[in-house]
Amino acid sequence: MKKVFGLLFVAGLFAFASCNNAEETATEVETTEETVVEEAPVMEEDTTTVPVDTTEAAL
């Protein structure tokens, strides 16, 4: 009789150990973080310069 109870006890331990929450493991695998990279707008330099004649300004 002790062997039968021992066998049932071991079978119960395996059954208890094999029962887990499958939803938790599935959500852990699917959880991923996405990195969003935003580009800043480029400021254009003003290249329209007017040459200044320094000889006329001195007069």
C-alpha positions in Angstrom: 0.0 0.0 0.0 2.9 2.3 0.7 4.2 1.8 -2.9 0.8 2.8 -4.3 0.6 6.0 -2.2 4.2 6.8 -3.2 3.5 6.3 -6.9 0.4 8.5 -6.6 2.4 11.1 -4.7 5.1 11.2 -7.4 2.4 11.3 -10.2 0.7 14.2 -8.3 4.0 16.0 -8.1 4.6 15.7 -11.9 1.1 16.8 -12.6 1.4 19.8 -10.3 4.8 20.8 -11.8 3.6 20.5 -15.4 0.6 22.8 -14.7 1.7 26.4 -15.5 0.1 29.5 -16.8 0.7 29.3 -20.6 -0.7 32.8 -21.1 2.2 34.4 -19.1 4.9 32.6 -21.1 3.2 33.6 -24.4 3.0 37.3 -23.5 6.6 37.3 -22.3 7.8 36.1 -25.7 5.7 38.5 -27.7 6.7 41.6 -25.6 9.1 43.7 -27.7 10.1 47.3 -27.5 10.2 49.4 -30.7 12.6 52.3 -31.0 11.3 55.3 -33.0 13.9 57.5 -34.5 12.7 61.0 -35.5 14.8 63.1 -37.7 15.1 66.8 -36.9 14.5 69.2 -39.8 17.6 70.6 -41.3 18.0 74.4 -41.2 19.2 75.9 -44.5 21.8 78.6 -44.3 21.2 81.9 -46.1 23.8 82.0 -48.9 22.4 85.1 -50.6 25.0 87.7 -49.6 25.6 91.0 -51.3 29.3 92.0 -51.7 30.1 95.3 -50.0 32.5 97.7 -51.7 34.6 99.0 -48.8 36.2 101.8 -50.9 32.9 103.5 -51.4 32.0 103.3 -47.7 35.2 105.1 -46.7 34.4 108.2 -48.7 
